[in-house]
Amino acid sequence: MITSGSATSVGNVVICGAGVIGTSIAYHLAKLGVPSRVIDPVGLAPAASGKAGGFLALDWNAGPLDELSRRSFHLHEQLAQDLDLDDKCYRRLRCEAVAVDGSDRVVQPSQKKLQGLNDIDWADVGVVGSRSLGTTDTIAQTHPKVFVEALWRDAEKLGCEMLIHEVDDVQLSSDGKSVTGVKIKSKKNKDGGEHQEPSEGETIPADVVIIAMGPWSSRIKSLPVPQLYGQKYHSAILRPKRVLDQAVFFQGFGDPEVYPRPDGDVYVCGYPDSPVIIQEEPGAVEVRPEAVDRLINVAGKLSTELAEAEVVRDKCSSCHLPVTANGMPTMGPFSGVKGAYIATGHSC
């Protein structure tokens, strides 16, 4: 474990991947006095870290992930304060499970209490029941892209550097027992910083290498990285006339999920593809128009407010959530290889 007292002995740290995991590691190491170089082929949060819903739940991960989930929930709140994020990026909110029957019957506000639906805010079409999934004590949300940008803003002030390159592999010592650097596959474009940029095919020296490349982490061949898969989700962004403050997990119509954001956007997702070994590249993940249109269409069948909402087409997107075969994240050092670490597989 790195502490402020041991920071000077760490050496050169290179983090592969500029998503929320890699950027967070860079930020927290820099706070301990260990600046790092972060390598990504595109830049900050080009994949799921910049396009996911940002939904946070305190107590939804009973079992081996419970402690990690709880620490993450509270850490997000602390970081929102430390990074001076306003309520347009982070907030607490309520969450409801809402069952629908597929009809076009609109439940009027005056009818909700009579039908036992008074806890439902904006979902009003075909509603037949609901139950609370959490209150402002246990549910929160962040805007992933804004959050990652804020982490990097402070990390950069503390000496971290961004290199826009595609990682080829991790270079090991001749005996394979320690890392010596990161091999660069191809150079994308200049970062513009004051440091000397390595050229294509060169190796960036490193005493510590952290793999945080999401579903692309399995492309590292010199280390025993477990097989990572990408599960593609599409999302649609709607903007109703008012800011909504209740997240809803629907039961029916294929169980879509709707996360209203404090900036007025409403994030709609659902209908994931099956997990696959990923072929698409970061920043170049295909957005299928029919998948987005399906989300827009179903949102309008669940809420009169969403039916009338503006569709923000340029924000509609898709991303691959990184998943492992057992559904657990993979984190920590590689056994027998000094200086090699991994942190990925953090799906929902």
N, C-alpha and C positions, 0 to 999 in steps of 0.2 A: 504494500500500500504506500502511495506517495503522500508525504506530509510536507508542510512548509519547511521542516527541518531537514528533510532528505532531498529537497528539490534540486540542489546543486549537483547531485550525483547521478541524475537521471540520464543526461546526455541529450542527443538530438532525437526529438520525437516527430514522427511523421504519421499523420492520420489519413487513411484512405477512405474518402467519402465525406461529402459536405452536407449530409442530411441532418436531421435533428440530433441523431446519436453522435455522429462525428463532431458536429459543431458544439454540442453540449460538452463533450469530452474536452475539446480544445478550450472552451471557456473555463471549465472547472480546473483544468491543469494550469492555465494561465493565472488563475486566482491564487494558485499555490506557488507561483513563481516559475512555472515551466511553460514557456511559450512553445508552440509547435507549428509545423507546416502542415496544411491541410490540402490534399490533392483531390480534385474532382474534374471529370471531363467537361462539365457544364458550368458549375458554380454552385451557389447556395441553393439548397432545397429544390433540385430540379425534378424530383420524383415524388413519392408519397408524402415526404415531409413537407412539401409545399402545396399538396393538392388533396390531402385527407381532410376529414371533418373536424378534427381537433376536439372530439368529445372525451371528457374525463369523468371517470366514476371511481369513487373511493373504495367500494366494497363489492365489486362484481367479479372478483377473481379469487374465490375461495380455493384453498389448496396451496400448492407450492409457490404460486405467484402472489398470494395475498399480501405479504409484507412488502414486496417490491411495488405492487400496485398502490398500496396506501402511502408509501414513501414518495412515489411519483406524484400522487395527487397533491400532497402537501407541498412538495418541492415546486410544483408549477405555480402555486400561489405565492410562495416566497420569491421565486424568480420574477414573477410579474411585478412585485414590489421593488426588487433589486434592480431590475432593468427599466424601471419607470414606464411600464406598459399601462396604458389607460384602459378604461372599460370598453373601448372599441376592440381590444385584443383579448382580454381575459375577463371573465365574469362567472359568477355562480348562477345556476338556473334550475328549474324543475324539469323532471322527465316523467313521461306517462306512456304506458302501453295502451294502445287504443285498438279495439277490435272493430272491424267493419264487415258489412255483409255484401258489398259490391253493388248495392242499390244507389240510386241517385236521390234518395230521400234526405232532405236537408233538415237537420235538427236546429230549430230556432233557439236563441238564447233563453227564452222563457220556458222552453221545454226541458232544458238540460237538468234542472234541479228535480223536476218531476220524474225524469227517467234515470236519476242517479248518475248523471254525467256532468255535474257541476264542477268537477276538477279539470275538465277539458277546456282548453283555451280556444284554439283556432280550428281544430279538426271538427268538422260539422256535417260531413256527407256520409251517409250509410253507417253511422256510428251505432254500435249495439252494446258497447261496454268498455270499461277502462279500469286500470289499476295503476297506482303510483309505483314508479321504478326508482324514485329518489327525489329528494328535496334539495334546497340550496345548501344543506349541510353535507350532502354526499355527491352532488353533481356539479360539474363546472365545464367550461370550454375555453379553448384558446384558439387564436387564428394561427395555424401552423407556420405559414410563410413569414408572417410578421414576427412571430416568436423566434424563428431561426435567424432572421435578419438582426434582431436585437441581441441575441447571443453573440453573433459574429461581430457586431459593432463594438461590443465591449472587449471581446477576445482580441480583436485587431489592435485596439488601444493598448492592450497589454503585451503586444509584441508578436502575435500570431500572424502568419502569412498564408495566403491562398495561392495555390498553383493550379492553373487550368491545364490539366493533362489527363490522359487515360492511363491508368495503371496496368502494367503488363503482369508483373509478379513481384513477389518479395524476394530479395536477394539474401542468401544465407552464407555463413562462413563455410570454409572448405570442409569442415567436419559436420556441418548441418546443425550445430548446436546453438547458434545465435544468429540474430538478424544483423545484416550490415547495410541494408539499404532497400530502396524501392525502385524497381525497373520501370521506366517510362515506355509505354507502347507507341504513343503518337502525341504530338504536340498540337493542341487545338488553336490556341491564340494566346497572346501575351496578357499577363495579369496587370501590368502597368506599375508594379511596385518597384522599390529601389533595389531589391535583391537581384542577383544574377540568375536568370532563368536557365534551367538545364535544357539541353537540346534533345531532339528526338533520339531515342535509343540510349540515352544516358541513364545513369543510376543516381538517385538522390540518396546521399549517405544518411544512415539512421542507426541509432542504438536501440530505439523502441519503435515498433510499427504496430499500429492499431487498425484492424480491418473493420470498417463500418460502412460497407458498400451495399447494404440491403440485400435484395435478391441477386445482385451481381457479385456478391462475396465469393461464391463458389468458383469464380473464374481464377482465383488464386490457386495455383497448382503446387507451389513449393511447400505449402503448409496443409495439414489435414483438416481443411475446412469442410464441415458437413454439407450435404447437398441442400441448397436453399431453393425455394420455389417462389414464383410470383403469382399472386392471386389478383387478377385485374378487377377493379371496381370502376364504374363510370359515375360521374356526378353531374348534376345540373344545378345551376345557381339561379334562383328566382329572387325578385325584389318586390314584395308586397307594399301596400301603402303605409303600413305601420311596422314598427320593430316588434317582432314576436319574441317571447321569452320562455317558451316551453318546447323542449325537445320531445319528439314522439317516435316510438317504435311501433309501427303498425302491424297488426295481425290480420292478414287478408291482402288481396291484390299482390301477392308475392312478397309480403313483409318488407316494404321499403322503410328506410329510416330518414328522418327529417331533423336537421339541426339548424335552427335559426341562429344567426350570428348577431352580435351586438351592433355591428355596423349597418344592419338592415338587410343584408343578404340572407337568404335561406338556402342551405345546402341540402340537397336531396340525393340519396344514394341507395343502392340496392342491386339485386340481380347479379351477383359476382360470377365471373368465369371460374372454371375449375383451376386449381393451382397447376402451374406448368414450370418446366425449366425455361427460364426467360431467354428470349431471342432478341427482343426489342432493346434499344439502347436508352440510357438515361437522357431525358430531354427530348426524346423522339418516340414516345409511346403513342400509338395510334388511338385516336378518339373516334369511335364508331358513331356516326350521326344517329342511326336508328336506336342505339342504346340510350343516348341522351334524350331523344324524343320520347322514348318509352317512359323515362322518369318524369319528364315534363307533363306528359299526358296523365300519368297515374296521380301525380300531385294535384292536378286539377280535379280529379275524381274523388279526392279525399277532403278537400277544403275549398270553400267558395272564395276565400281570400287568396289562396294560391292559384286558383283558376283565373283570377283577374290580375295576377302579378306579372310584372315585366320579366321577360326571360333575358338573362344577361349571357348571351351566347359566347362572348369572348372569355368568359370565366368557366364555362362548362369544360370538363376535362375527364381524364382517366389516369389511373396510376396502379402500380403493382404493390400490394402489401407483401412484405417479406415473411414467408412462413417456412417452418421446418417440418420434417416428417412427423415429429411427435407434438407439434404445436407449441413447443417451448422455445423461448429465446435462447440463443447460445452466446455466452458471455464469459470472459476471463482469459487467463493465459493459456497458450499452447504448451502442453507438457513436453519437456525436453528441449525446448527452443527458447533460449533467453531473449527477452525483449519482444516476443511475439504475442499479440493479444487480439481478441475478436469481440465484437459487440454488434449483434444483428439478430434478425428473426423476431423483432418486436412487432407482431401483428396487432390485431384488435385486443 
